[in-house]
Amino acid sequence: MYITEIELTNIRSVQKLHLKFPKPAGWHVLLGDNGAGKSSVIRAISAAIVGPSEILRLDPDFSTWVTSGKKKATINLEIERHEVDKRYLLEKLIAPQAKKIHCQTVIEQDEGNGKTWKFKDAAEKKGPVYDPEFYNWGSGDGWFSAAFGPYRRFTGGDQSLESFYFRNPKIAAHLTAFKDAALTESVVWLKDLQFRSLSKPKSEAEETIILNGIQHFINQDNLLPQGFRLKEITPDGPFFTIPDKSTVHLYELSEGIKSVTSLAFELMRLLLRVYPAKEVFGNFLDDNKQNDFVPVPGVVLIDEIDAHLHPTWQARIGQWFTRCFPNIQFIVTTHSPIICRAAVNGSVWRLPNPGDDREPSQITGTALDRLLYGDILDAYGTGAFGADVTRDEAGFKKLSRLAELNVRFYRSEASEAEVNERSELIKIFPSDDSVFS
């Protein structure tokens, strides 16, 4: 399952958005300031993937989803079917298999029912083969999707939401994008795997395959900081070795490590709910490190992927995910230019600032190259993050003063004090001196 096209109208601050993904598998980044609508886009996509009947179980207030002053919002997705996606055994008998599925949903006021807001299917029906309820909104195999909000952690959150993991596993895969829910289920799942593995011969236990696969997966280079490794999973949960060689429980690690490991553990748990263990971890069972990746397809949405991460970690997190999940389509939001570096296989989109009437646009050409390959100042210089944000007003004044002094210096008009002042400013702006000389 992949998303090949997204079209939104009147979703909060996003009055119009149209994104296309000719090559969906990869790292697709949405950039935008606070209030630009990044989280709204993630939630809208997530809601349309899950479908009206499931999303209503969260009891969302749809009146807050629609742009102020508008009576209707629309979310249109074009879903591309992957060869592993299945629906019913009788599908081949009742209709040809569809390659493209159109999910069309609308949020509008129900004038006949106290002006309440309704989220409903708006697709034109052309038989079951074209109906998203028959495919990704249904309960068939494959069709993997998940969404993660910015508060990724193992503890805290609204404990009343934990029942969703058991009652509604499909919406649970998207729960944190909508609600302040902790990813508690993944730790419970790991403990249960370890407990069940004890009752079976290791050579026969699928649980052992999964536990070994997860340990190998987490300990691959470039996910955890240097010196941190997943040592073992016990009945008390995951334990890690840290740089001083001591062993600590997962809950004792930093927020950054917990943020990343919660995402990794939960992603693996959700994949194994949809795909057999040997399809997920089959490549980890041999000794060829070239095969250390998860081959299954799907869509993963992550809001504020850079949350809690040090810049050096931001630079490699996307590269790690796309290397380990080469057939997953990641759509992520961020404030950080460093996150864009993994979009070599993907795309980067800029959401306009709040109040800006321009439509979201794809960053291409030289500006994209500077985001992918340049340093952080090159990235900020693309304009994708607004006006020059690398200097404040005082910095601009000093830079302007350096320009004035350069003119006086090369005209031999500078006093001794001005020559000394120029020398001090060049120390601050060494790369800018040539611009004004």
LUMZAKE-514352 format. One record per residue (C-alpha): residue in three letters; x negated, y negated, z. Coordinates in steps of 0.02 Angstrom, whole numbers, plus 50000, padded with zeros to 5 digits. Each point is the difference from the previous one (the first is absolute). Layout:
N
ALAXYZ...
***
This chain:
437
MET500005000050000TYR499384982849952ILE500724982549986THR499694992949826GLU501024984050016ILE500724989250139GLU501234985749978LEU500704990350147THR501174985050004ASN500484989450151ILE499115010450132ARG499694987150137SER498624988249940VAL499725010349842GLN501274993349876LYS499285009749854LEU498655013249987HIS499555011549856LEU498545012150015LYS499465013349876PHE498815014550031PRO499485008349836LYS498775010750099PRO500885002050167ALA498805011350095GLY498744988750087TRP499864984750113HIS501244985949967VAL499814984450107LEU501274986350039LEU499174983950060GLY500954985850081ASP500034987550141ASN501085002150155GLY501814998049949ALA499665004349817GLY501055015850014LYS498725014150005SER500915009850136SER501684996749915VAL499345007649839ILE499385015650090ARG501675002350089ALA500994997349841ILE498985012849904SER500135012150145ALA501884998050014ALA500255003049815ILE498905015650003VAL500935007450149GLY501724995449935PRO501584992150072SER500665014950098GLU498375002050096ILE499534981850028LEU501694996350078ARG499545011750143LEU498804986550060ASP501474988050016PRO499024985449926ASP500694982349997PHE500114997649813SER500594982150019THR498184995650038TRP499375008549842VAL500834988449875THR499264983249951SER500864985850093GLY501454993249898LYS500155015449890LYS501395013050007LYS499115014549919ALA498275007949991THR499435014149886ILE498615013050009ASN499605009749843LEU498675013549993GLU499475010949856ILE499375016550068GLU498925011549896ARG500225018350034HIS498435010450030GLU499905018149943VAL499985006150182ASP501644991250041LYS501485011950008ARG501834998450039TYR501095015349979LEU499655017249928LEU501504997449885GLU499374983549935LYS499335007249837LEU501685008049967ILE501094984650026ALA498954986549918PRO498304996249925GLN498724994050125ALA499894981150009LYS498284991849992LYS500584982850059ILE501254997050141HIS500774982950027CYS500414995150180GLN501144984949996THR500624993150165VAL500904984250048ILE500294990550162GLU501564989349993GLN501384992950107ASP501575010450020GLU501304986249993GLY501385011950045ASN499215005750163GLY499594984550100LYS498614994949882THR498885013950060TRP498485004749898LYS499885016449907PHE498495009349930LYS500615011449862ASP499555009449843ALA500284989249845ALA499355012049868GLU500975003849843LYS500375018650006LYS499535010349848GLY500205017250074PRO499035008150144VAL498355000349908TYR499934981050005ASP500654998250177PRO498694996150135GLU501135008950124PHE499605015749902TYR498124997050014ASN499024988950120TRP501534995550105GLY500385018450020SER499085013850091GLY499005008349861ASP498185005350009GLY498654987549961TRP500604982149984PHE498804994950137SER500084982350068ALA499554991350163ALA499914982250065PHE499024992950146GLY500254983450088PRO498624989450076TYR500185006750178ARG499215017149975ARG499645008050168PHE500345015850100THR500824992350153GLY501254986350041GLY501404994349888ASP501855003850017GLN500105017650071SER501835001749950LEU499405001249819GLU499025016050030SER501545010649966PHE499904994749817TYR498495011349979PHE501115015050034ARG501724994649938ASN499504990449844PRO498265005249941LYS500194991249833ILE500334982850074ALA498735003850138ALA498654999749865HIS500444981649974LEU500514995650177THR498574988750054ALA500264988749848PHE501674995050076LYS499895002850187ASP498744998250141ALA499745018750016ALA498415008750056LEU499305014649899THR500195011850147GLU500555014949897SER498315003049920VAL499155003250168VAL501425011450055TRP499825009149834LEU498125002450022LYS500245007050175ASP501345011949936LEU498885005949857GLN498605003850122PHE501175009350119ARG500785010649861SER498295004049924LEU499525009050162SER501325013449975LYS499425005449826PRO498405007249926LYS498974985649934SER499865007949829GLU501895000349983ALA500544984150087GLU500584985849888GLU499834989350156THR498135003650004ILE499834995149817ILE500884983650038LEU498984996150156ASN498365003649912GLY500564989949849ILE500474985050107GLN498355000350094HIS499025000949838PHE501114986449926ILE499804987750144ASN498125002750012GLN499644996049819ASP498784985749974ASN500634982250003LEU501635002150097LEU499414998650181PRO498604988450056GLN498285007750011GLY499795011350152PHE501875003850018ARG500655017449956LEU501545010650035LYS499275013650112GLU501515011050035ILE501885000750021THR500525007450167PRO501695002450088ASP499694982550071GLY499764992349828PRO498554994449888PHE498294996650076PHE498614990249916THR498134998550025ILE499384982150004PRO498274992349968ASP499375003450178LYS500405018649970SER501385000450131THR501735007049964VAL501584989450018HIS501845002349966LEU500774991549849TYR500984988050110GLU498384993350075LEU499314994049833SER500074982349933GLU501574993049917GLY499155000449830ILE499585018550010LYS501725004150068SER500804990049859VAL499065009649866THR500145017250080SER501854997850035LEU500254996149816ALA498925014849944PHE500785012750119GLU501784994549960LEU499675000149813MET499375017950010ARG501485005250107LEU501234992649875LEU499125007749850LEU500075017250082ARG501874997850026VAL500194998749811TYR498585010749931PRO499295017250051ALA498404999550100LYS498975008249863GLU500554986549876VAL499464986350120PHE498415007850070GLY499545012649866ASN498544989449940PHE499294999450177LEU499855019050013ASP498455001849892ASP498244993650028ASN499974988249851LYS500074982350069GLN500554994049827ASN501685007950041ASP500284990750164PHE501614991549950VAL501885002550014PRO500715002449824VAL501884997650028PRO500934984549932GLY501144987650086VAL500294981950051VAL499314992350160LEU500434982250052ILE498924991650134ASP500384982750070GLU498474990250061ILE498755013849966ASP498634988850073ALA500814999050173HIS498745003350142LEU498605003949877HIS498254992450003PRO499514992449830THR498755014049966TRP501405012650027GLN501184990049890ALA498735001449859ARG500035019150001ILE501745004950059GLY500824998949829GLN498555008949916TRP500145014150127PHE501885002149974THR499904999749811ARG498565012450000CYS500895011950120PHE501714997849917PRO499614996849816ASN501785004049944ILE500914989250128GLN500674982949954PHE499584987950141ILE500894983250006VAL499254989550140THR500154982350064THR498584989850074HIS499294983050042SER498235006349969PRO499074998549834ILE498895014650051ILE501475012149990CYS500114996349812ARG498345008749964ALA500845017149989ALA501144993849860VAL498755005049865ASN501305013549968GLY501564989950030SER500564981949996VAL500064983950101TRP501524988550009ARG500194982850076LEU501634994750085PRO500274981149995ASN499974989750158PRO501664996750089GLY500924986149907ASP499025002749839ASP501195003149854ARG498755009849898GLU500265018649977PRO498785013050069SER498605003449878GLN498705013349967ILE498184995050023THR498995004949847GLY498414995949906THR498554991050082ALA501014996050157LEU500335018650025ASP498175004349970ARG499494987650135LEU501215008250121LEU499385017549958TYR498144997249987GLY499554982950074ASP499634995250178ILE501324992750115LEU499674982149944ASP500215005349819ALA501675007750048TYR500614984250086GLY499424989949851THR501225008949884GLY501454989550065ALA500965015950045PHE500004993950180GLY500544982249961ALA498894984750000ASP498185001350056VAL500175007950173THR498155002550027ARG499744982350068ASP501004988450110GLU500174981149978ALA498384996550095GLY499085012149884PHE500664991349845LYS499434983250069LYS498245006550029LEU499965007749826SER500594983649924ARG498654990850097LEU498695012049930ALA500594995749824GLU499794981350036LEU498275002550072ASN499475010749852VAL500454985849882ARG499024987350104PHE498525012050019TYR499815003249813ARG500154981449965SER498614996950127GLU501204989050099ALA500105010450160SER499284993250160GLU498915010750113ALA501495003150114GLU501065005349850VAL498635011749939ASN499975008250172GLU501905000850004ARG500005008149828SER498745013150057GLU501085004750149LEU501565001649890ILE499075011049876LYS499655012050144ILE501885001150028PHE500465001249814PRO498465007649917SER500985007249853ASP500924983749966ASP498514988649978SER499745004849818VAL501814995749959PHE499694981850035SER498204998549939
***
